[in-house]
Amino acid sequence: MTSTDRGDVVFMAPRVHGFPGGMCVACEDGDWADYPMPFAEWLYRFLIGEDMAGCKSAAFYPGPVRWECPPMAPGERSHVSQGPERGM
């Protein structure tokens, strides 16, 4: 499970429209969207600005991707990674 900077919650489902391991998105407005594709494809399409969190949800992200991993146990700290410039 992960979330977007807009409040959408993204998680893997056992099966989406016959595709094993598809993605489901609980949108901030209460709607649901599902995508029969692996996470890597969903993330790529989300970052290039396709509607990947419901209807009219597109948002283009031209800069580097920032990935934040929250702590997994008490006493741990969150870890933030940033990818390279994307040249877009």
LUMMI-682392 format. One record per atom (N, C-alpha, C): x, y, z; atom name. Coordinates in pm, 1 decimal, m for minus. Atoms other than C-alpha are relative to their C-alpha. Layout:
> X|Y|Z|CA
...
//
This chain:
> 84.4|m117.4|0.0|N
> 0.0|0.0|0.0|CA
> 88.8|123.5|0.0|C
> m69.4|m128.5|3.8|N
> 113.5|352.6|m75.7|CA
> m105.7|108.7|m15.5|C
> 93.8|m110.3|20.7|N
> m44.3|694.8|m110.1|CA
> 64.7|106.2|m85.2|C
> m49.7|m109.7|82.0|N
> m13.3|997.2|m332.2|CA
> 3.8|127.6|82.5|C
> m5.4|m129.0|m69.2|N
> 58.0|1356.0|m235.8|CA
> m134.4|72.0|m3.0|C
> 133.7|m58.8|5.8|N
> m309.0|1428.4|m310.3|CA
> m100.5|m73.6|87.4|C
> 87.4|70.2|m92.2|N
> m450.0|1185.3|m53.3|CA
> m59.7|m129.0|m52.3|C
> 49.0|126.7|52.6|N
> m525.6|888.5|m279.5|CA
> 79.4|m113.9|62.3|C
> m65.7|117.5|m56.2|N
> m447.7|545.4|m133.2|CA
> 5.1|m106.9|m109.0|C
> m21.8|95.6|108.1|N
> m301.5|291.4|m376.9|CA
> 39.3|m134.2|61.6|C
> m34.5|132.1|m52.3|N
> m294.4|m80.8|m307.0|CA
> m18.5|m106.6|m106.4|C
> 8.9|111.2|93.8|N
> m255.2|m410.7|m486.3|CA
> m119.0|m87.6|35.7|C
> 113.4|91.2|m17.9|N
> m559.4|m632.1|m534.6|CA
> 37.1|m136.5|m57.5|C
> m34.0|133.4|50.4|N
> m544.5|m1009.1|m588.4|CA
> m34.7|m18.0|m148.3|C
> 40.6|12.7|139.8|N
> m726.7|m975.2|m921.5|CA
> m81.8|123.0|m37.6|C
> 73.8|m115.0|51.3|N
> m848.5|m675.0|m1123.8|CA
> m37.1|m30.0|m144.6|C
> 49.9|31.2|134.9|N
> m1063.7|m751.9|m1429.7|CA
> 75.9|m117.3|m61.5|C
> m69.3|118.7|47.8|N
> m893.4|m1090.3|m1458.9|CA
> 151.4|8.1|3.5|C
> m145.4|m17.0|m6.1|N
> m541.0|m948.8|m1419.2|CA
> 46.3|m27.5|143.0|C
> m47.4|27.8|m136.2|N
> m356.1|m1099.2|m1121.1|CA
> 91.3|111.6|51.3|C
> m85.0|m101.2|m60.9|N
> m205.8|m839.2|m889.3|CA
> m19.0|139.1|m56.3|C
> 25.9|m133.6|52.2|N
> m372.5|m529.1|m1036.6|CA
> m1.1|104.8|110.8|C
> m4.1|m111.0|m94.8|N
> m386.9|m189.4|m870.1|CA
> m139.6|57.7|21.7|C
> 123.3|m69.8|m35.2|N
> m679.8|m26.0|m688.8|CA
> 38.9|131.6|67.9|C
> m26.0|m131.9|m57.4|N
> m695.5|339.0|m588.4|CA
> m126.7|46.9|71.0|C
> 108.0|m62.2|m75.9|N
> m917.4|478.0|m313.6|CA
> 23.8|150.4|m10.6|C
> m19.1|m142.1|29.5|N
> m956.5|835.3|m432.7|CA
> m45.2|86.0|117.4|C
> 28.9|m90.0|m110.9|N
> m973.2|1128.7|m194.9|CA
> m147.8|38.1|7.6|C
> 141.0|m39.1|1.1|N
> m1329.7|1209.7|m305.2|CA
> m94.5|m115.1|34.8|C
> 81.9|113.2|m39.8|N
> m1450.2|863.5|m194.5|CA
> m23.1|m101.5|m110.2|C
> 14.5|94.4|111.0|N
> m1453.1|698.9|m537.8|CA
> 112.6|m101.8|0.7|C
> m101.5|103.2|18.0|N
> m1258.0|387.8|m633.9|CA
> 34.4|m7.9|m148.1|C
> m42.8|25.3|137.8|N
> m1058.0|321.2|m947.7|CA
> 86.1|m125.3|2.9|C
> m82.9|120.6|5.2|N
> m900.0|m5.6|m1053.9|CA
> 68.7|m9.5|m135.4|C
> m84.6|4.5|118.7|N
> m626.6|m76.0|m1305.7|CA
> 63.3|m137.7|m11.8|C
> m56.2|134.1|18.5|N
> m536.6|m421.5|m1445.3|CA
> 143.1|6.8|m54.1|C
> m141.0|m13.7|38.8|N
> m158.9|m366.6|m1451.0|CA
> 87.5|m9.3|123.5|C
> m90.9|2.5|m114.9|N
> 148.2|m407.8|m1229.8|CA
> 26.3|141.1|53.6|C
> m25.4|m128.3|m64.1|N
> 250.5|m130.3|m989.0|CA
> 95.3|87.0|m80.5|C
> m98.3|m79.7|74.4|N
> 549.6|m20.8|m1199.0|CA
> m65.4|72.9|m117.2|C
> 68.9|m64.9|111.3|N
> 327.0|49.2|m1498.9|CA
> m95.0|107.2|50.6|C
> 90.5|m99.6|m56.5|N
> 67.6|225.5|m1283.2|CA
> 77.0|125.0|41.5|C
> m79.0|m113.4|m46.8|N
> 336.8|446.6|m1125.0|CA
> 53.2|82.1|m117.3|C
> m50.3|m71.1|118.8|N
> 491.8|533.5|m1462.6|CA
> m110.6|85.4|m61.9|C
> 110.7|m75.1|60.4|N
> 154.7|635.1|m1604.8|CA
> m46.3|114.5|89.2|C
> 36.0|m105.3|m94.4|N
> 70.4|833.6|m1288.9|CA
> 96.5|117.5|m12.0|C
> m101.3|m105.3|2.6|N
> 397.0|1026.8|m1310.1|CA
> 5.3|77.1|m131.9|C
> m1.3|m73.5|127.3|N
> 363.2|1114.6|m1679.7|CA
> m129.3|75.7|m25.0|C
> 118.8|m84.1|7.8|N
> 19.0|1260.9|m1619.4|CA
> m125.0|m64.9|m54.8|C
> 123.7|65.1|41.4|N
> m239.1|999.4|m1713.9|CA
> m98.0|m3.2|117.4|C
> 103.2|11.4|m103.3|N
> m567.8|963.1|m1523.1|CA
> 14.3|m135.0|69.4|C
> m27.6|126.4|m67.6|N
> m447.6|696.2|m1278.7|CA
> m52.8|m3.8|142.9|C
> 64.6|0.1|m131.6|N
> m650.7|787.2|m969.2|CA
> m145.6|41.9|m17.8|C
> 138.3|m33.6|27.8|N
> m997.2|810.1|m1118.2|CA
> m12.4|98.4|m114.8|C
> 30.5|m89.9|111.1|N
> m1162.5|1029.4|m1378.5|CA
> 52.7|141.5|27.9|C
> m54.9|m136.7|m8.7|N
> m991.2|1366.0|m1439.7|CA
> 95.6|17.2|117.2|C
> m95.1|m5.2|m110.8|N
> m714.3|1288.6|m1190.0|CA
> 142.7|30.0|m45.2|C
> m134.2|m18.0|53.7|N
> m418.0|1360.3|m1417.1|CA
> 72.5|118.7|62.4|C
> m88.0|m105.3|m49.8|N
> m130.5|1563.3|m1276.1|CA
> 141.3|m35.9|m45.0|C
> m133.7|27.9|52.3|N
> 207.1|1584.6|m1449.4|CA
> 105.4|36.7|103.5|C
> m108.9|m21.4|m94.7|N
> 516.9|1554.8|m1229.5|CA
> 131.6|6.5|m76.9|C
> m119.3|m11.1|83.5|N
> 817.4|1692.5|m1423.2|CA
> 131.7|m23.7|73.7|C
> m125.6|8.7|m74.8|N
> 1078.4|1680.7|m1147.0|CA
> 33.1|m140.5|45.4|C
> m36.7|131.3|m51.0|N
> 1250.4|1395.8|m969.0|CA
> m107.1|m54.9|94.6|C
> 95.8|66.5|m88.2|N
> 1038.0|1144.3|m780.8|CA
> 56.4|m1.6|141.8|C
> m38.2|5.7|m141.5|N
> 1047.7|1170.6|m401.3|CA
> m79.8|m112.8|63.2|C
> 62.1|118.8|m57.9|N
> 975.5|844.0|m221.9|CA
> 27.7|m0.8|149.6|C
> m17.3|0.4|m144.8|N
> 915.7|840.4|153.1|CA
> m49.7|m132.4|58.1|C
> 35.2|126.1|m66.6|N
> 917.4|512.9|348.7|CA
> m17.3|29.2|149.0|C
> 22.1|m26.2|m142.5|N
> 756.7|549.9|691.4|CA
> 67.9|m105.3|86.8|C
> m60.3|98.6|m90.2|N
> 902.6|374.8|996.0|CA
> m84.6|m126.9|6.4|C
> 70.1|128.3|m5.6|N
> 813.4|6.4|1018.8|CA
> m9.0|m55.1|142.1|C
> 1.9|46.3|m138.3|N
> 877.6|m38.0|1392.1|CA
> 26.2|119.1|92.2|C
> m27.1|m108.2|m94.7|N
> 889.6|178.8|1703.9|CA
> 149.9|29.5|8.1|C
> m139.9|m40.9|m9.6|N
> 1212.7|374.3|1725.3|CA
> 68.7|18.9|m134.1|C
> m58.3|m20.4|132.7|N
> 1281.6|364.6|1351.4|CA
> m37.3|137.9|m51.9|C
> 26.7|m129.4|62.0|N
> 1296.3|680.2|1144.5|CA
> m46.8|m22.2|m143.1|C
> 41.4|11.7|139.4|N
> 1136.9|741.6|808.1|CA
> 121.5|21.7|m89.4|C
> m109.2|m10.6|95.9|N
> 1359.3|720.3|503.3|CA
> m53.9|64.5|m127.1|C
> 41.6|m69.5|120.2|N
> 1332.7|956.4|206.0|CA
> 105.9|m20.4|m108.1|C
> m87.9|14.9|115.7|N
> 1482.1|881.8|m136.1|CA
> m49.6|93.0|m109.4|C
> 37.3|m84.9|112.4|N
> 1485.8|1109.7|m437.4|CA
> 69.8|m48.5|m123.9|C
> m55.7|46.6|125.5|N
> 1534.6|996.7|m792.3|CA
> 68.2|110.9|m77.3|C
> m66.9|m98.9|82.6|N
> 1726.8|1173.4|m1067.2|CA
> m99.4|90.3|m72.3|C
> 81.9|m86.4|85.4|N
> 1594.8|1459.6|m1277.0|CA
> m52.1|m84.8|m115.3|C
> 61.9|82.6|101.3|N
> 1358.6|1314.8|m1533.5|CA
> 11.3|57.5|m139.3|C
> m18.7|m59.4|132.2|N
> 1435.5|1553.5|m1819.4|CA
> m128.2|20.8|m76.8|C
> 128.0|m18.8|67.4|N
> 1069.5|1620.4|m1892.8|CA
> m45.5|142.4|11.7|C
//
